[in-house]
């Protein structure tokens, strides 16, 4: 499901119809939500949306790996990554169907 389909479903569930105005309002909402999440992650804040998901920045340490083209060992620097976990309720709903 892509962004356009999500926006159409939001418009129908919130406003009861899919009109140009309702799609515009839901599109602004979705864009704002993405901005809020992005800003929070940039500030390395944890996002906790009860009964939906949690997201946080995790720093991975330095690691060693092998370059498959040359065969030499490489040391990869520490990196930051986003960990996103879906709540247990949603996992149970998916597994029950």
BELBEL-V901117 format. One record per residue. RES is the residue in one letter. PHI is phi in whole degrees, -180 to 180 (none if undefined). OMEGA is omega in degrees with one decimal (999 if undefined). BURIAL is # if it has 24 or more other C-alpha atoms within 12 Angstrom, else .. Layout:
res:RES phi:PHI omega:OMEGA burial:BURIAL
res:RES phi:PHI omega:OMEGA burial:BURIAL
This chain:
res:X phi:none omega:-179.1 burial:.
res:X phi:-93 omega:-177.1 burial:.
res:X phi:-60 omega:-178.7 burial:.
res:X phi:-62 omega:179.2 burial:.
res:X phi:-69 omega:177.2 burial:.
res:X phi:-62 omega:-179.8 burial:.
res:X phi:-64 omega:178.7 burial:#
res:X phi:-63 omega:179.9 burial:#
res:X phi:-68 omega:175.3 burial:.
res:X phi:-61 omega:-179.7 burial:#
res:X phi:-60 omega:-179.5 burial:#
res:X phi:-69 omega:-178.0 burial:.
res:X phi:-75 omega:-177.9 burial:.
res:X phi:-84 omega:-173.3 burial:.
res:X phi:-100 omega:177.8 burial:.
res:X phi:83 omega:178.3 burial:.
res:X phi:-153 omega:179.2 burial:.
res:X phi:-108 omega:177.5 burial:.
res:X phi:-109 omega:179.6 burial:.
res:X phi:-61 omega:-179.8 burial:.
res:X phi:-67 omega:-179.4 burial:.
res:X phi:-67 omega:177.5 burial:.
res:X phi:-66 omega:178.9 burial:#
res:X phi:-63 omega:-179.7 burial:.
res:X phi:-63 omega:-179.9 burial:.
res:X phi:-69 omega:177.8 burial:#
res:X phi:-66 omega:176.5 burial:.
res:X phi:-62 omega:178.2 burial:.
res:X phi:-60 omega:-178.2 burial:.
res:X phi:-63 omega:179.0 burial:.
res:X phi:-64 omega:178.8 burial:.
res:X phi:-67 omega:178.6 burial:.
res:X phi:-62 omega:177.4 burial:.
res:X phi:-62 omega:178.7 burial:.
res:X phi:-62 omega:179.3 burial:.
res:X phi:-63 omega:178.8 burial:.
res:X phi:-63 omega:-179.1 burial:#
res:X phi:-62 omega:179.2 burial:.
res:X phi:-61 omega:179.8 burial:.
res:X phi:-65 omega:-179.6 burial:.
res:X phi:-70 omega:176.1 burial:#
res:X phi:-61 omega:178.2 burial:.
res:X phi:-81 omega:179.8 burial:.
res:X phi:59 omega:174.3 burial:.
res:X phi:-90 omega:176.6 burial:.
res:X phi:-85 omega:177.4 burial:.
res:X phi:-103 omega:178.5 burial:#
res:X phi:-129 omega:178.1 burial:.
res:X phi:-110 omega:-174.5 burial:.
res:X phi:-52 omega:-179.9 burial:.
res:X phi:62 omega:176.7 burial:.
res:X phi:-139 omega:-177.3 burial:.
res:X phi:-157 omega:170.2 burial:.
res:X phi:-135 omega:179.8 burial:.
res:X phi:-136 omega:175.9 burial:#
res:X phi:-157 omega:177.1 burial:#
res:X phi:-88 omega:177.9 burial:.
res:X phi:-125 omega:178.4 burial:.
res:X phi:-96 omega:177.0 burial:.
res:X phi:-94 omega:-177.4 burial:.
res:X phi:-74 omega:176.8 burial:.
res:X phi:-63 omega:-179.8 burial:.
res:X phi:-142 omega:179.0 burial:.
res:X phi:-107 omega:178.7 burial:.
res:X phi:-148 omega:-177.9 burial:.
res:X phi:-119 omega:174.6 burial:.
res:X phi:-77 omega:-174.7 burial:.
res:X phi:-70 omega:179.5 burial:.
res:X phi:-75 omega:-175.6 burial:.
res:X phi:-101 omega:-179.3 burial:.
res:X phi:85 omega:-178.9 burial:.
res:X phi:-82 omega:178.2 burial:.
res:X phi:-80 omega:-178.6 burial:.
res:X phi:-124 omega:173.4 burial:.
res:X phi:-102 omega:179.0 burial:.
res:X phi:-88 omega:-178.4 burial:.
res:X phi:-72 omega:175.2 burial:.
res:X phi:-61 omega:179.3 burial:.
res:X phi:-134 omega:174.1 burial:.
res:X phi:-104 omega:178.3 burial:.
res:X phi:-140 omega:179.1 burial:.
res:X phi:-100 omega:175.4 burial:.
res:X phi:-107 omega:-179.5 burial:.
res:X phi:-120 omega:179.9 burial:.
res:X phi:-121 omega:176.8 burial:.
res:X phi:-90 omega:-175.8 burial:.
res:X phi:-66 omega:-176.7 burial:.
res:X phi:-63 omega:179.9 burial:.
res:X phi:-59 omega:-179.6 burial:.
res:X phi:-67 omega:177.0 burial:.
res:X phi:-58 omega:179.8 burial:.
res:X phi:-65 omega:178.5 burial:.
res:X phi:-62 omega:-179.5 burial:.
res:X phi:-66 omega:-177.8 burial:.
res:X phi:-72 omega:-180.0 burial:.
res:X phi:-79 omega:-177.9 burial:.
res:X phi:-96 omega:999 burial:.
